[in-house]
Amino acid sequence: MESESEVQTETSTRTQRFAEWLMTREERRQEKESNLEGLIKMNLIVSFLTLGMVGGFESVRLAVSLIPYL
């Protein structure tokens, strides 16, 4: 039969492992978000450059002026 201190140690160890897992998962999620943010910024830049080449400067000005309404 396990003593009370052994049960408490096992519980705290499981809690520590769970906390470490949560921290690792959060770090990985933040890395993915920062990568995603970079891709979104690049996509916006490429989209505006393409719009400028196809539609001209006036279409880019119109698109930028409409951003607050999105």
C-alpha positions in Angstrom: 0.0 0.0 0.0 1.4 3.4 -1.0 1.9 6.0 1.7 0.2 9.4 1.5 3.5 11.2 0.6 4.2 8.8 -2.3 0.7 9.5 -3.7 1.2 13.2 -3.3 4.6 13.0 -5.0 3.2 11.1 -7.9 0.3 13.6 -8.2 2.7 16.6 -8.2 4.9 14.9 -10.7 2.0 14.3 -13.0 0.9 17.9 -12.6 4.4 19.1 -13.4 4.5 17.0 -16.5 1.1 18.3 -17.6 2.2 21.9 -17.0 5.4 21.3 -19.0 3.4 19.8 -21.8 1.0 22.8 -21.8 3.9 25.3 -21.9 5.6 23.4 -24.8 2.3 23.3 -26.7 1.8 27.1 -26.1 5.3 27.8 -27.4 4.7 25.8 -30.5 1.4 27.5 -31.1 3.0 31.0 -30.8 5.7 30.0 -33.3 3.0 28.9 -35.8 1.2 32.2 -35.3 4.3 34.2 -35.9 5.0 32.2 -39.1 1.3 32.7 -40.1 1.5 36.4 -39.5 4.6 36.6 -41.8 2.8 34.8 -44.5 -0.2 37.0 -44.3 1.9 40.2 -44.5 3.8 38.8 -47.5 0.4 37.9 -49.1 -0.9 41.4 -48.6 2.2 43.0 -50.1 2.1 40.7 -53.2 -1.6 41.3 -53.6 -1.1 45.1 -53.5 1.8 44.9 -56.0 -0.3 42.7 -58.3 -3.2 45.1 -58.0 -0.9 48.0 -58.8 0.5 46.3 -61.9 -2.9 45.3 -63.2 -5.1 48.2 -62.2 -2.7 51.0 -61.7 -2.0 53.3 -58.8 -5.6 54.6 -58.5 -6.9 51.1 -57.8 -4.2 50.7 -55.1 -5.3 54.0 -53.5 -8.9 52.9 -53.6 -8.1 49.5 -52.0 -6.1 51.2 -49.2 -8.8 53.7 -48.6 -11.4 50.8 -48.2 -9.3 48.9 -45.6 -10.9 50.5 -42.6 -14.3 49.2 -43.8 -13.3 45.5 -43.8 
